[in-house]
Amino acid sequence: MMARVDVLQPREPKRTNVHGEVEATFHVFEEAGEAFLQIDTYGAPGRQIPSKVSQSIQLGAAGRAELLKLLIGLEDK
């Protein structure tokens, strides 16, 4: 599944748990003069096709700025 994120909205979780670790890669590319950061996650080892991309998230300038603000805020906690 592909998704481009421009805005990150806060939400109160119904429950929290730590997910299992999976492999992730990233790359940067340019489209129509705008730079995008793409993060791909891959299937867990026990999955039918473990090396297949599970999800891709793309962050343009607005999405990267939102994520950076959140990450900087986490450093204060």
TIRO-2110 file (N, C-alpha, C; in Angstrom, 1 decimal):
// TIRO-2110
0.8, -1.2, 0.0, N, 1, A
0.0, 0.0, 0.0, CA, 1, A
0.9, 1.2, 0.0, C, 1, A
0.5, 2.2, -0.8, N, 2, A
1.3, 3.4, -0.9, CA, 2, A
0.5, 4.5, -0.2, C, 2, A
1.2, 5.4, 0.5, N, 3, A
0.5, 6.5, 1.1, CA, 3, A
1.5, 7.7, 1.2, C, 3, A
1.0, 8.9, 0.8, N, 4, A
1.8, 10.1, 1.0, CA, 4, A
1.2, 10.9, 2.2, C, 4, A
2.0, 11.2, 3.1, N, 5, A
1.6, 11.9, 4.3, CA, 5, A
2.0, 13.4, 4.3, C, 5, A
1.0, 14.3, 4.4, N, 6, A
1.3, 15.7, 4.4, CA, 6, A
1.0, 16.3, 5.8, C, 6, A
0.0, 15.7, 6.5, N, 7, A
-0.4, 16.2, 7.8, CA, 7, A
-0.5, 15.0, 8.8, C, 7, A
0.1, 15.2, 10.0, N, 8, A
0.0, 14.1, 11.0, CA, 8, A
-1.0, 14.7, 12.1, C, 8, A
-2.0, 14.0, 12.4, N, 9, A
-3.0, 14.4, 13.4, CA, 9, A
-2.8, 13.6, 14.7, C, 9, A
-2.9, 14.2, 15.8, N, 10, A
-2.8, 13.5, 17.1, CA, 10, A
-4.0, 12.7, 17.3, C, 10, A
-3.9, 11.6, 18.0, N, 11, A
-5.0, 10.7, 18.3, CA, 11, A
-4.7, 10.0, 19.6, C, 11, A
-5.7, 9.9, 20.5, N, 12, A
-5.5, 9.1, 21.7, CA, 12, A
-5.7, 7.6, 21.4, C, 12, A
-4.7, 6.8, 21.7, N, 13, A
-4.8, 5.4, 21.3, CA, 13, A
-5.9, 4.6, 22.2, C, 13, A
-6.5, 3.7, 21.6, N, 14, A
-7.4, 2.8, 22.4, CA, 14, A
-6.7, 1.8, 23.2, C, 14, A
-5.5, 1.4, 22.7, N, 15, A
-4.6, 0.5, 23.4, CA, 15, A
-3.2, 0.7, 22.8, C, 15, A
-2.2, 0.3, 23.6, N, 16, A
-0.9, 0.4, 23.0, CA, 16, A
-0.1, -0.9, 23.2, C, 16, A
0.7, -1.2, 22.3, N, 17, A
1.6, -2.3, 22.4, CA, 17, A
2.8, -2.1, 21.4, C, 17, A
3.9, -2.7, 21.7, N, 18, A
5.0, -2.6, 20.9, CA, 18, A
4.9, -3.7, 19.8, C, 18, A
5.1, -3.3, 18.5, N, 19, A
5.0, -4.2, 17.4, CA, 19, A
6.3, -4.9, 17.3, C, 19, A
6.2, -6.0, 16.5, N, 20, A
7.4, -6.8, 16.2, CA, 20, A
8.3, -6.1, 15.2, C, 20, A
9.6, -6.3, 15.3, N, 21, A
10.5, -5.6, 14.4, CA, 21, A
10.5, -6.2, 13.0, C, 21, A
10.5, -5.3, 12.0, N, 22, A
10.6, -5.7, 10.6, CA, 22, A
11.7, -4.9, 10.0, C, 22, A
12.2, -5.4, 8.8, N, 23, A
13.2, -4.6, 8.0, CA, 23, A
12.5, -3.4, 7.4, C, 23, A
13.3, -2.3, 7.3, N, 24, A
12.8, -1.1, 6.7, CA, 24, A
13.9, -0.5, 5.9, C, 24, A
13.6, 0.1, 4.7, N, 25, A
14.6, 0.8, 3.9, CA, 25, A
14.0, 2.2, 3.6, C, 25, A
14.8, 3.1, 3.1, N, 26, A
14.3, 4.4, 2.7, CA, 26, A
15.1, 4.8, 1.4, C, 26, A
14.5, 5.7, 0.7, N, 27, A
15.2, 6.4, -0.4, CA, 27, A
14.6, 7.8, -0.6, C, 27, A
15.3, 8.6, -1.2, N, 28, A
14.9, 10.0, -1.5, CA, 28, A
14.8, 10.1, -3.0, C, 28, A
13.7, 10.7, -3.5, N, 29, A
13.6, 10.9, -5.0, CA, 29, A
12.9, 12.2, -5.2, C, 29, A
12.9, 12.7, -6.4, N, 30, A
12.4, 14.0, -6.8, CA, 30, A
11.3, 13.8, -7.8, C, 30, A
10.2, 14.4, -7.7, N, 31, A
9.1, 14.4, -8.6, CA, 31, A
8.5, 15.8, -8.8, C, 31, A
8.5, 16.3, -10.0, N, 32, A
8.0, 17.6, -10.4, CA, 32, A
8.7, 18.7, -9.5, C, 32, A
10.0, 18.5, -9.3, N, 33, A
10.8, 19.5, -8.5, CA, 33, A
10.6, 19.4, -7.0, C, 33, A
9.9, 18.5, -6.5, N, 34, A
9.7, 18.3, -5.0, CA, 34, A
10.4, 17.0, -4.6, C, 34, A
11.2, 17.1, -3.5, N, 35, A
11.9, 16.0, -2.9, CA, 35, A
10.9, 15.2, -2.0, C, 35, A
11.0, 13.9, -2.1, N, 36, A
10.2, 13.0, -1.2, CA, 36, A
11.1, 12.0, -0.5, C, 36, A
10.8, 11.7, 0.7, N, 37, A
11.4, 10.6, 1.5, CA, 37, A
10.4, 9.5, 1.5, C, 37, A
10.8, 8.3, 1.0, N, 38, A
10.0, 7.1, 1.0, CA, 38, A
10.6, 6.1, 1.9, C, 38, A
9.7, 5.6, 2.9, N, 39, A
10.1, 4.6, 3.8, CA, 39, A
9.3, 3.3, 3.5, C, 39, A
10.0, 2.2, 3.2, N, 40, A
9.3, 1.0, 2.9, CA, 40, A
9.5, 0.0, 4.0, C, 40, A
8.5, -0.7, 4.5, N, 41, A
8.6, -1.8, 5.5, CA, 41, A
8.3, -3.1, 4.8, C, 41, A
9.0, -4.1, 5.3, N, 42, A
8.9, -5.5, 4.7, CA, 42, A
8.2, -6.4, 5.6, C, 42, A
7.7, -7.5, 5.0, N, 43, A
7.0, -8.5, 5.8, CA, 43, A
7.8, -9.2, 6.9, C, 43, A
7.2, -9.5, 8.0, N, 44, A
7.9, -10.2, 9.1, CA, 44, A
8.4, -11.6, 8.6, C, 44, A
9.4, -12.1, 9.2, N, 45, A
10.0, -13.3, 8.8, CA, 45, A
9.0, -14.5, 8.6, C, 45, A
8.0, -14.6, 9.4, N, 46, A
7.0, -15.6, 9.3, CA, 46, A
5.9, -15.4, 8.3, C, 46, A
6.0, -14.3, 7.6, N, 47, A
5.0, -14.0, 6.6, CA, 47, A
5.2, -14.9, 5.3, C, 47, A
4.1, -15.0, 4.5, N, 48, A
4.2, -15.9, 3.4, CA, 48, A
5.3, -15.4, 2.4, C, 48, A
5.4, -14.1, 2.2, N, 49, A
6.5, -13.6, 1.3, CA, 49, A
7.2, -12.6, 2.2, C, 49, A
8.2, -13.0, 3.0, N, 50, A
8.8, -12.1, 3.9, CA, 50, A
9.6, -10.9, 3.3, C, 50, A
10.1, -11.0, 2.1, N, 51, A
10.9, -9.9, 1.6, CA, 51, A
10.0, -8.9, 0.8, C, 51, A
8.7, -9.1, 0.7, N, 52, A
7.9, -8.3, -0.1, CA, 52, A
7.6, -7.0, 0.7, C, 52, A
7.5, -5.8, 0.0, N, 53, A
7.2, -4.6, 0.7, CA, 53, A
5.8, -4.7, 1.2, C, 53, A
5.6, -4.4, 2.5, N, 54, A
4.3, -4.4, 3.1, CA, 54, A
3.6, -3.0, 3.0, C, 54, A
4.4, -2.0, 3.3, N, 55, A
3.8, -0.6, 3.2, CA, 55, A
4.9, 0.4, 2.8, C, 55, A
4.5, 1.4, 2.1, N, 56, A
5.4, 2.5, 1.7, CA, 56, A
4.7, 3.8, 2.2, C, 56, A
5.5, 4.6, 2.8, N, 57, A
5.0, 5.9, 3.2, CA, 57, A
5.9, 7.0, 2.6, C, 57, A
5.3, 7.9, 1.9, N, 58, A
6.0, 9.0, 1.3, CA, 58, A
5.8, 10.3, 2.1, C, 58, A
6.9, 11.0, 2.3, N, 59, A
6.8, 12.3, 3.0, CA, 59, A
7.4, 13.4, 2.1, C, 59, A
6.5, 14.3, 1.7, N, 60, A
7.0, 15.5, 1.0, CA, 60, A
7.5, 16.5, 2.0, C, 60, A
7.7, 17.8, 1.6, N, 61, A
8.2, 18.8, 2.5, CA, 61, A
7.3, 19.0, 3.7, C, 61, A
6.0, 19.1, 3.5, N, 62, A
5.1, 19.3, 4.6, CA, 62, A
5.1, 18.1, 5.6, C, 62, A
5.1, 16.9, 5.1, N, 63, A
5.1, 15.7, 5.9, CA, 63, A
6.4, 15.6, 6.7, C, 63, A
7.5, 15.9, 6.1, N, 64, A
8.8, 15.8, 6.8, CA, 64, A
8.8, 16.9, 7.9, C, 64, A
8.3, 18.1, 7.6, N, 65, A
8.3, 19.1, 8.6, CA, 65, A
7.4, 18.7, 9.8, C, 65, A
6.2, 18.1, 9.6, N, 66, A
5.4, 17.6, 10.6, CA, 66, A
6.1, 16.5, 11.5, C, 66, A
6.7, 15.6, 10.8, N, 67, A
7.4, 14.5, 11.5, CA, 67, A
8.6, 15.0, 12.3, C, 67, A
9.3, 16.0, 11.8, N, 68, A
10.5, 16.6, 12.5, CA, 68, A
10.0, 17.3, 13.8, C, 68, A
8.9, 18.0, 13.7, N, 69, A
8.3, 18.7, 14.9, CA, 69, A
8.0, 17.6, 16.0, C, 69, A
7.4, 16.5, 15.6, N, 70, A
7.0, 15.5, 16.5, CA, 70, A
8.3, 14.9, 17.1, C, 70, A
9.3, 14.6, 16.3, N, 71, A
10.5, 13.9, 16.8, CA, 71, A
11.2, 14.9, 17.8, C, 71, A
11.3, 16.1, 17.5, N, 72, A
12.0, 17.1, 18.4, CA, 72, A
11.2, 17.2, 19.7, C, 72, A
9.9, 17.2, 19.6, N, 73, A
9.0, 17.2, 20.8, CA, 73, A
9.3, 16.0, 21.7, C, 73, A
9.5, 14.8, 21.1, N, 74, A
9.8, 13.6, 21.8, CA, 74, A
11.1, 13.6, 22.6, C, 74, A
12.0, 14.4, 22.1, N, 75, A
13.3, 14.5, 22.8, CA, 75, A
13.1, 15.2, 24.2, C, 75, A
12.1, 16.0, 24.3, N, 76, A
11.8, 16.7, 25.6, CA, 76, A
11.2, 15.8, 26.6, C, 76, A
10.7, 14.6, 26.2, N, 77, A
10.0, 13.7, 27.2, CA, 77, A
11.0, 12.8, 27.8, C, 77, A
END
